[in-house]
Amino acid sequence: MQCKKDYSYGVIPVIKTGDIWEVFILKQISYRGANDQYWTFPKGHSKEAESHQEAALRELDEESGIMLEKLETDITFNQEYSFIYNQQCIEKQVIYYLGYAADKSFVLQPEEVAQGQWCSFVEAREKLTHAIAKELLDDVSIYLKSKI
């Protein structure tokens, strides 16, 4: 079976509250329907002529309304996985940037997002639906600790 390539771009929003890093995760409504929801990070497809960073920032704004103080561009966090949808094999690659939020305010996009939440990395790891997202969170945690 030939696989179709699919690319998405996103932001993993973080904020430091006292000595604790918090991360924003959202409960995404799958394109398969409202009954298929999963906890993940803000992401989506690029539009024509958008750079990867522009697509990631637009998707963050559309899905969460989170404003950033800074977007980390020296490093990306990547996911690769495949799945079957409508009898078509999809090879998915998601490139995430790390974003430092200005504050904890957010406004969700109700068509695509059922819930959003700021939480500790421990809480986020428990909530994230897929193992690959948990691994990504672990990588972000290691990176943030290395910057101290």
C-alpha positions in Angstrom: 0.0 0.0 0.0 1.4 3.4 -1.0 1.5 6.0 1.7 0.6 9.6 1.3 2.8 12.1 3.1 1.1 14.6 5.4 2.8 17.5 7.3 1.7 19.6 10.2 3.3 22.4 12.3 2.6 23.4 15.9 3.7 25.1 19.1 4.2 23.6 22.5 3.3 26.5 24.7 5.0 26.7 28.1 5.1 29.2 31.0 7.1 29.3 34.2 5.0 29.8 37.3 7.4 30.2 40.2 9.8 27.3 39.9 7.4 25.1 37.9 7.1 24.9 34.2 3.6 24.4 32.9 2.5 23.4 29.4 -0.7 24.0 27.5 -2.4 21.0 26.0 -5.8 20.7 24.3 -8.4 18.1 23.6 -8.5 18.1 19.8 -11.7 17.1 18.0 -10.6 14.7 15.3 -11.6 15.2 11.7 -13.2 11.8 12.1 -15.8 13.4 14.3 -16.6 14.9 17.7 -16.7 11.5 19.4 -13.0 11.0 18.5 -11.1 13.4 20.7 -7.6 13.2 22.0 -5.2 15.3 24.2 -2.3 16.9 22.2 -0.5 20.2 21.5 -1.8 22.9 19.1 -1.0 22.1 15.5 -2.3 22.0 12.0 -1.5 22.2 8.3 0.2 25.1 6.5 -1.6 27.3 4.0 -0.1 28.3 0.7 3.1 30.3 0.9 3.3 30.0 4.7 6.6 29.0 6.3 6.6 26.3 8.9 6.9 28.8 11.7 4.1 31.0 10.3 1.8 27.9 10.1 2.7 26.9 13.7 2.0 30.4 15.0 -1.3 30.7 13.1 -2.5 27.3 14.3 -1.6 28.3 17.9 -3.6 31.5 17.5 -6.6 29.8 15.9 -6.8 26.9 18.3 -5.9 28.6 21.6 -5.5 32.4 21.2 -2.3 32.1 23.3 0.1 35.0 22.9 3.8 34.3 23.0 6.7 36.3 24.4 9.1 34.2 22.4 9.2 31.4 19.9 12.2 29.1 20.2 13.7 28.7 16.7 17.0 27.1 17.6 15.4 23.7 18.1 12.3 21.8 16.9 10.6 18.8 18.4 9.4 16.3 15.8 6.9 13.5 15.6 6.6 10.9 12.8 3.9 8.2 12.7 1.6 6.5 10.3 -2.0 5.5 10.3 -4.8 4.3 8.0 -7.7 6.7 7.2 -10.4 6.0 4.6 -8.3 3.0 3.4 -5.4 5.3 2.7 -2.0 4.9 4.5 -0.9 8.3 5.8 2.7 9.0 6.9 2.5 12.0 9.2 5.3 14.3 10.2 4.7 17.1 12.8 7.2 19.8 13.5 6.7 21.6 16.8 8.4 24.8 18.1 8.7 25.7 21.7 6.7 28.8 22.6 7.1 30.9 25.8 3.6 32.2 26.6 3.1 35.8 27.7 0.4 34.7 30.2 -2.1 31.9 30.8 -5.0 33.3 28.9 -6.5 31.4 26.1 -9.6 31.3 23.8 -10.5 27.9 22.3 -11.6 27.4 18.7 -14.9 25.4 19.3 -15.0 23.8 15.9 -11.7 22.0 16.5 -11.0 22.1 20.2 -13.1 20.6 23.0 -11.0 21.6 26.0 -7.7 23.3 26.8 -5.7 23.4 29.9 -2.5 24.7 31.5 -0.9 22.0 33.7 2.3 20.7 35.1 4.4 18.4 33.0 3.4 15.5 35.2 -0.3 16.3 34.8 0.1 16.8 31.1 2.0 13.5 30.7 -1.0 11.7 32.4 -3.5 13.5 30.1 -1.8 13.2 26.8 -3.5 10.5 24.8 -0.7 9.1 22.6 2.7 7.7 23.8 4.5 9.7 21.1 3.1 13.0 22.6 4.3 11.9 26.0 7.8 11.3 24.6 7.7 14.7 23.0 6.8 16.3 26.3 9.7 14.4 28.0 12.1 15.8 25.3 10.8 19.4 26.0 11.3 18.9 29.8 14.9 17.7 29.2 15.5 20.7 27.0 14.1 23.2 29.5 16.2 21.7 32.3 19.3 22.0 30.2 18.8 25.7 29.8 18.9 26.4 33.6 
